[in-house]
């Protein structure tokens, strides 16, 4: 697989809803810690998780990007969908699949 970059200057939240194919999505997620701890330790651990998800684009809207893991060939059935809020997406990279050597 070869990763191709979005057009120069294009932000992930501005990618056209028509985007299709295999993509790598970088996004941030909230974190939490429900245990008692010293304030300094809580400050040291504070921050968001940086995440990366690869999948085929099922749908895209102004609010979210939905990926899927599997497609049943010859049918219209899909499996393992995953929606990411657009506000959390930091980058979308289209992946190109090359067959052969």
MMTF fields as JSON, N, C-alpha, C and O atoms, coordinates in Angstrom:
{
  "mmtfVersion": "1.0.0",
  "mmtfProducer": "UNKNOWN",
  "numBonds": 403,
  "numAtoms": 404,
  "numGroups": 101,
  "numChains": 1,
  "numModels": 1,
  "chainsPerModel": [1],
  "groupsPerChain": [101],
  "chainIdList": ["A"],
  "bondAtomList": [4, 2, 8, 6, 12, 10, 16, 14, 20, 18, 24, 22, 28, 26, 32, 30, 36, 34, 40, 38, 44, 42, 48, 46, 52, 50, 56, 54, 60, 58, 64, 62, 68, 66, 72, 70, 76, 74, 80, 78, 84, 82, 88, 86, 92, 90, 96, 94, 100, 98, 104, 102, 108, 106, 112, 110, 116, 114, 120, 118, 124, 122, 128, 126, 132, 130, 136, 134, 140, 138, 144, 142, 148, 146, 152, 150, 156, 154, 160, 158, 164, 162, 168, 166, 172, 170, 176, 174, 180, 178, 184, 182, 188, 186, 192, 190, 196, 194, 200, 198, 204, 202, 208, 206, 212, 210, 216, 214, 220, 218, 224, 222, 228, 226, 232, 230, 236, 234, 240, 238, 244, 242, 248, 246, 252, 250, 256, 254, 260, 258, 264, 262, 268, 266, 272, 270, 276, 274, 280, 278, 284, 282, 288, 286, 292, 290, 296, 294, 300, 298, 304, 302, 308, 306, 312, 310, 316, 314, 320, 318, 324, 322, 328, 326, 332, 330, 336, 334, 340, 338, 344, 342, 348, 346, 352, 350, 356, 354, 360, 358, 364, 362, 368, 366, 372, 370, 376, 374, 380, 378, 384, 382, 388, 386, 392, 390, 396, 394, 400, 398],
  "bondOrderList": [1, 1, 1, 1, 1, 1, 1, 1, 1, 1, 1, 1, 1, 1, 1, 1, 1, 1, 1, 1, 1, 1, 1, 1, 1, 1, 1, 1, 1, 1, 1, 1, 1, 1, 1, 1, 1, 1, 1, 1, 1, 1, 1, 1, 1, 1, 1, 1, 1, 1, 1, 1, 1, 1, 1, 1, 1, 1, 1, 1, 1, 1, 1, 1, 1, 1, 1, 1, 1, 1, 1, 1, 1, 1, 1, 1, 1, 1, 1, 1, 1, 1, 1, 1, 1, 1, 1, 1, 1, 1, 1, 1, 1, 1, 1, 1, 1, 1, 1, 1],
  "groupList": [{"groupName": "UNK", "atomNameList": ["N", "CA", "C", "O"], "elementList": ["N", "C", "C", "O"], "formalChargeList": [0, 0, 0, 0], "bondAtomList": [1, 0, 2, 1, 3, 2], "bondOrderList": [1, 1, 2], "singleLetterCode": "X", "chemCompType": "L-PEPTIDE LINKING"}],
  "groupTypeList": [0, 0, 0, 0, 0, 0, 0, 0, 0, 0, 0, 0, 0, 0, 0, 0, 0, 0, 0, 0, 0, 0, 0, 0, 0, 0, 0, 0, 0, 0, 0, 0, 0, 0, 0, 0, 0, 0, 0, 0, 0, 0, 0, 0, 0, 0, 0, 0, 0, 0, 0, 0, 0, 0, 0, 0, 0, 0, 0, 0, 0, 0, 0, 0, 0, 0, 0, 0, 0, 0, 0, 0, 0, 0, 0, 0, 0, 0, 0, 0, 0, 0, 0, 0, 0, 0, 0, 0, 0, 0, 0, 0, 0, 0, 0, 0, 0, 0, 0, 0, 0],
  "groupIdList": [1, 2, 3, 4, 5, 6, 7, 8, 9, 10, 11, 12, 13, 14, 15, 16, 17, 18, 19, 20, 21, 22, 23, 24, 25, 26, 27, 28, 29, 30, 31, 32, 33, 34, 35, 36, 37, 38, 39, 40, 41, 42, 43, 44, 45, 46, 47, 48, 49, 50, 51, 52, 53, 54, 55, 56, 57, 58, 59, 60, 61, 62, 63, 64, 65, 66, 67, 68, 69, 70, 71, 72, 73, 74, 75, 76, 77, 78, 79, 80, 81, 82, 83, 84, 85, 86, 87, 88, 89, 90, 91, 92, 93, 94, 95, 96, 97, 98, 99, 100, 101],
  "secStructList": [7, 3, 3, 3, 7, 7, 1, 6, 6, 7, 7, 4, 4, 4, 1, 7, 6, 6, 7, 7, 1, 3, 3, 3, 3, 3, 3, 3, 3, 7, 7, 7, 7, 7, 1, 7, 7, 7, 2, 2, 2, 2, 2, 2, 2, 7, 1, 7, 3, 3, 3, 3, 3, 3, 3, 3, 3, 3, 3, 3, 7, 1, 1, 3, 3, 3, 3, 3, 3, 3, 3, 7, 6, 6, 1, 1, 7, 3, 3, 3, 3, 3, 3, 3, 3, 4, 4, 4, 3, 3, 3, 3, 3, 3, 3, 3, 7, 7, 7, 7, 7],
  "xCoordList": [0.831, 0.0, 0.871, 1.934, 0.421, 1.123, 0.165, -0.993, 0.648, -0.176, -0.03, 1.084, -1.145, -1.116, -1.688, -2.594, -1.169, -1.564, -2.753, -2.927, -3.584, -4.641, -4.006, -2.843, -4.736, -4.184, -3.6, -4.114, -2.548, -1.864, -2.842, -3.674, -2.73, -3.551, -4.96, -5.738, -5.305, -6.672, -6.77, -6.02, -7.685, -7.901, -8.858, -9.72, -8.689, -9.524, -11.004, -11.817, -11.376, -12.797, -13.377, -14.58, -12.521, -13.007, -13.004, -13.345, -12.623, -12.599, -14.015, -14.959, -14.15, -15.47, -16.18, -15.548, -17.494, -18.254, -18.203, -18.53, -17.802, -17.754, -16.558, -16.459, -15.646, -14.454, -14.863, -15.744, -14.231, -14.536, -13.236, -12.181, -13.298, -12.133, -11.554, -12.197, -10.339, -9.627, -8.884, -8.132, -9.09, -8.466, -7.844, -8.216, -6.897, -6.313, -6.741, -6.443, -7.436, -7.954, -7.212, -7.18, -6.622, -6.001, -6.985, -7.549, -7.192, -8.18, -7.81, -6.973, -8.442, -8.186, -9.433, -10.562, -9.202, -10.293, -10.069, -8.936, -11.14, -11.033, -10.515, -10.646, -9.929, -9.469, -10.007, -10.413, -10.002, -10.432, -9.712, -9.168, -9.72, -9.157, -10.061, -10.168, -10.705, -11.65, -11.051, -11.789, -9.725, -9.083, -8.591, -8.26, -8.55, -7.975, -6.487, -5.806, -5.987, -4.57, -4.191, -5.047, -2.926, -2.441, -2.617, -2.497, -2.9, -3.132, -1.976, -2.213, -0.721, 0.433, 0.44, 0.77, 0.078, 0.023, -1.09, -0.918, -2.228, -3.339, -2.939, -3.289, -2.21, -1.748, -0.768, -0.822, 0.128, 1.115, 0.444, 0.916, -0.65, -1.346, -2.394, -2.93, -2.686, -3.759, -3.452, -2.294, -4.5, -4.352, -5.292, -5.947, -5.345, -6.198, -5.389, -4.163, -6.082, -5.443, -5.402, -6.39, -4.266, -4.148, -4.429, -3.791, -5.378, -5.83, -5.625, -5.491, -5.602, -5.453, -6.346, -6.255, -7.204, -8.124, -8.039, -8.007, -8.003, -7.996, -9.295, -9.713, -9.937, -11.163, -11.63, -11.046, -12.687, -13.304, -14.403, -15.167, -14.489, -15.485, -16.867, -17.105, -17.775, -19.169, -19.981, -20.763, -19.785, -20.498, -19.72, -18.899, -20.004, -19.362, -20.395, -21.165, -20.402, -21.304, -20.523, -19.335, -21.177, -20.524, -20.178, -19.266, -20.895, -20.702, -19.828, -19.185, -19.787, -19.049, -18.564, -19.04, -17.607, -17.089, -17.29, -16.83, -17.973, -18.228, -17.444, -17.558, -16.645, -15.823, -16.415, -17.195, -16.041, -16.446, -15.233, -14.269, -15.315, -14.202, -14.319, -13.332, -15.525, -15.691, -16.918, -17.915, -16.817, -17.922, -18.1, -17.122, -19.343, -19.634, -19.746, -20.665, -18.81, -18.806, -20.049, -20.453, -20.65, -21.844, -23.131, -24.215, -23.026, -24.217, -24.058, -23.07, -25.018, -24.96, -24.743, -25.122, -24.131, -23.949, -22.547, -21.558, -22.491, -21.229, -21.16, -22.172, -19.945, -19.75, -18.79, -17.921, -18.963, -18.06, -17.918, -16.853, -18.992, -18.935, -18.416, -18.576, -17.794, -17.192, -17.313, -16.79, -17.995, -18.19, -17.274, -17.151, -16.641, -15.741, -16.288, -16.546, -16.473, -16.945, -15.93, -14.726, -16.407, -15.511, -14.65, -13.493, -15.216, -14.467, -13.238, -12.291, -13.24, -12.123, -11.059, -9.945, -11.387, -10.462, -9.403, -9.714, -8.14, -7.033, -6.444, -5.819, -6.645, -6.079, -6.742, -7.047, -6.96, -7.465, -6.493, -6.191, -6.012, -5.121, -5.726, -6.086, -5.832, -6.344, -5.233, -4.087, -5.57, -4.605, -4.843, -5.982, -3.781, -3.864, -3.41, -2.317, -4.242, -3.887, -3.302, -3.923, -2.105, -1.445, -1.354, -0.898, -1.784, -1.721, -0.433, 0.043, 0.126, 1.358, 2.563, 2.471, 3.694, 4.954, 5.23, 6.25],
  "yCoordList": [-1.181, 0.0, 1.237, 1.267, 2.231, 3.493, 4.568, 4.625, 5.4, 6.47, 7.702, 8.119, 8.275, 9.531, 10.623, 10.381, 11.8, 12.922, 13.656, 13.659, 14.286, 15.141, 16.361, 16.664, 17.061, 18.248, 19.234, 19.372, 19.904, 20.86, 21.853, 22.436, 22.035, 23.005, 22.524, 23.27, 21.309, 20.831, 20.265, 19.36, 20.798, 20.324, 19.143, 19.04, 18.24, 17.039, 17.374, 16.655, 18.458, 18.78, 19.39, 19.638, 19.635, 20.206, 19.196, 19.547, 17.957, 16.944, 16.738, 16.607, 16.711, 16.583, 15.323, 14.276, 15.404, 14.229, 13.094, 11.957, 13.374, 12.343, 11.406, 10.426, 11.683, 10.848, 9.389, 9.084, 8.518, 7.092, 6.308, 6.861, 5.048, 4.18, 3.895, 4.123, 3.395, 3.027, 4.248, 4.888, 4.57, 5.754, 5.439, 4.478, 6.272, 6.26, 7.572, 8.645, 7.494, 8.682, 8.864, 7.959, 10.029, 10.387, 11.273, 12.204, 10.976, 11.723, 11.714, 10.927, 12.594, 12.664, 12.211, 12.411, 11.606, 11.111, 11.595, 11.831, 11.733, 12.148, 10.987, 9.822, 11.323, 10.318, 10.68, 11.815, 9.71, 9.977, 9.028, 8.004, 9.388, 8.545, 8.695, 9.783, 7.623, 7.677, 7.324, 7.121, 7.25, 6.868, 8.105, 9.125, 7.992, 9.062, 9.13, 8.108, 10.369, 10.568, 11.981, 12.859, 12.187, 13.514, 14.436, 14.009, 15.692, 16.682, 16.728, 16.801, 16.687, 16.738, 15.541, 15.683, 14.374, 13.172, 13.306, 12.904, 13.869, 14.068, 15.029, 14.807, 16.087, 17.042, 16.361, 16.579, 15.536, 14.834, 13.898, 13.766, 13.248, 12.291, 12.927, 12.259, 14.203, 14.868, 14.945, 15.024, 14.921, 15.064, 14.134, 13.279, 14.315, 13.488, 12.36, 12.437, 11.319, 10.208, 10.521, 10.98, 10.274, 10.398, 9.031, 8.051, 8.95, 7.677, 7.627, 8.657, 6.409, 6.186, 5.006, 3.945, 5.179, 4.138, 4.003, 5.002, 2.761, 2.481, 1.777, 0.86, 2.195, 1.54, 2.067, 2.996, 1.463, 1.908, 2.905, 2.68, 3.983, 5.012, 4.495, 4.105, 4.498, 4.139, 5.39, 5.426, 6.426, 7.683, 8.823, 8.625, 10.02, 11.218, 12.325, 12.495, 13.075, 14.221, 15.365, 15.228, 16.473, 17.613, 17.3, 17.909, 16.356, 16.043, 14.84, 14.782, 13.859, 12.634, 11.926, 12.176, 11.042, 10.17, 8.748, 8.41, 7.914, 6.542, 5.588, 5.608, 4.749, 3.756, 2.378, 2.17, 1.438, 0.056, -0.837, -0.485, -2.001, -2.932, -3.915, -4.193, -4.449, -5.508, -5.296, -4.71, -5.793, -5.773, -7.194, -7.873, -7.643, -8.958, -8.777, -8.118, -9.363, -9.211, -9.846, -10.936, -9.169, -9.664, -9.362, -9.7, -8.728, -8.328, -6.861, -6.222, -6.342, -4.967, -4.931, -3.964, -5.992, -6.082, -5.656, -5.974, -4.912, -4.442, -4.844, -5.182, -4.8, -5.207, -4.25, -3.648, -4.126, -3.376, -1.912, -1.491, -1.144, 0.28, 1.052, 0.625, 2.196, 3.018, 4.471, 4.856, 5.289, 6.709, 7.577, 7.381, 8.534, 9.465, 10.871, 11.27, 11.638, 13.017, 13.843, 13.735, 14.66, 15.503, 16.407, 16.675, 16.877, 17.775, 17.085, 17.762, 15.755, 15.011, 14.65, 14.277, 14.756, 14.34, 15.412, 16.589, 14.974, 15.893, 15.714, 16.629, 14.519, 14.262, 13.039, 12.068, 13.099, 11.954, 11.72, 12.634, 10.497, 10.151, 8.99, 7.964, 9.156, 8.093, 7.067, 7.432, 5.789, 4.716, 4.106, 3.853, 3.879, 3.285, 1.833, 1.549, 0.925, -0.488, -0.844, -0.616, -1.402, -1.816, -3.323, -3.932, -3.915, -5.367, -5.745, -5.008, -6.887, -7.337, -6.895, -6.556, -6.902, -6.582, -5.141, -4.671],
  "zCoordList": [0.0, 0.0, 0.0, 0.62, -0.683, -0.71, -0.202, -0.615, 0.675, 1.218, 0.34, 0.022, -0.045, -0.784, 0.096, 0.894, -0.049, 0.796, 0.198, -1.02, 1.047, 0.516, -0.147, 0.121, -0.999, -1.653, -0.644, 0.466, -1.027, -0.16, 0.453, -0.242, 1.753, 2.452, 2.772, 3.367, 2.396, 2.639, 4.058, 4.425, 4.839, 6.198, 6.172, 5.299, 7.159, 7.218, 7.274, 6.694, 7.964, 8.102, 6.828, 6.75, 5.824, 4.582, 3.43, 2.301, 3.708, 2.651, 2.136, 2.915, 0.836, 0.208, 0.666, 0.805, 0.905, 1.323, 0.307, 0.647, -0.929, -1.951, -1.803, -2.541, -0.865, -0.718, -0.519, 0.285, -1.241, -1.162, -1.179, -1.492, -0.852, -0.934, 0.433, 1.458, 0.437, 1.647, 2.179, 1.444, 3.446, 4.032, 5.387, 6.06, 5.758, 7.094, 7.736, 7.212, 8.865, 9.537, 10.856, 11.689, 11.037, 12.305, 13.047, 12.473, 14.348, 15.11, 16.589, 17.029, 17.34, 18.78, 19.539, 19.091, 20.678, 21.514, 22.943, 23.364, 23.661, 25.063, 25.907, 25.531, 27.045, 27.997, 29.37, 29.618, 30.241, 31.617, 32.57, 32.158, 33.839, 34.879, 36.088, 36.654, 36.482, 37.581, 38.941, 39.906, 39.027, 40.291, 41.043, 40.439, 42.378, 43.186, 42.906, 42.821, 42.761, 42.521, 42.934, 43.05, 43.15, 43.505, 42.302, 41.154, 42.579, 41.522, 40.522, 39.316, 41.004, 40.092, 39.141, 37.964, 39.647, 38.81, 37.772, 36.621, 38.175, 37.243, 36.12, 34.961, 36.458, 35.454, 34.508, 33.298, 35.051, 34.225, 33.222, 32.093, 33.619, 32.769, 31.853, 30.968, 32.06, 31.31, 29.82, 29.41, 29.033, 27.589, 26.852, 27.448, 25.56, 24.709, 24.091, 23.998, 23.673, 22.973, 21.486, 20.912, 20.871, 19.416, 18.834, 19.219, 17.907, 17.359, 15.854, 15.193, 15.327, 13.904, 13.531, 14.148, 12.53, 12.091, 10.579, 9.861, 10.095, 8.664, 8.314, 9.02, 7.232, 6.798, 5.46, 4.903, 4.952, 3.71, 4.059, 4.998, 3.327, 3.603, 3.223, 2.08, 4.196, 3.951, 3.653, 2.702, 4.487, 4.286, 4.922, 5.818, 4.428, 4.952, 4.971, 4.025, 6.061, 6.171, 6.792, 7.085, 6.987, 7.627, 9.079, 9.639, 9.697, 11.114, 11.394, 12.442, 10.468, 10.77, 9.514, 8.407, 9.719, 8.684, 9.194, 10.284, 8.413, 8.828, 7.951, 6.725, 8.598, 7.924, 8.148, 9.077, 7.293, 7.499, 7.308, 6.629, 7.93, 7.893, 6.741, 6.06, 6.512, 5.532, 4.657, 5.08, 3.415, 2.466, 1.96, 1.649, 1.878, 1.308, -0.2, -0.686, -0.936, -2.39, -2.986, -2.581, -3.941, -4.603, -3.857, -4.333, -2.687, -1.927, -1.553, -1.917, -0.837, -0.374, 1.14, 1.801, 1.688, 3.133, 3.543, 2.882, 4.674, 5.224, 6.696, 7.309, 7.249, 8.638, 9.328, 8.696, 10.615, 11.492, 11.072, 10.62, 11.225, 10.914, 12.117, 13.26, 11.846, 12.889, 12.47, 11.424, 13.27, 12.951, 13.808, 15.017, 13.152, 13.828, 13.631, 12.496, 14.713, 14.559, 13.769, 14.003, 12.842, 12.04, 12.921, 12.598, 14.034, 14.921, 15.519, 15.921, 15.585, 16.156, 15.124, 15.493, 13.837, 12.774, 12.541, 12.36, 12.55, 12.3, 10.912, 10.376, 10.318, 8.993, 8.379, 9.071, 7.074, 6.316, 5.166, 4.399, 5.057, 3.953, 3.173, 3.75, 1.891, 1.025, 0.822, 0.562, 0.942, 0.733, -0.634, -1.026, -1.341, -2.669, -2.582, -2.093, -3.053, -3.036, -4.392, -5.43, -4.37, -5.612, -5.616, -4.648, -6.694, -6.833, -7.55, -8.413, -7.193, -7.826, -7.044, -5.864, -7.71, -7.039, -7.142, -6.637]
}
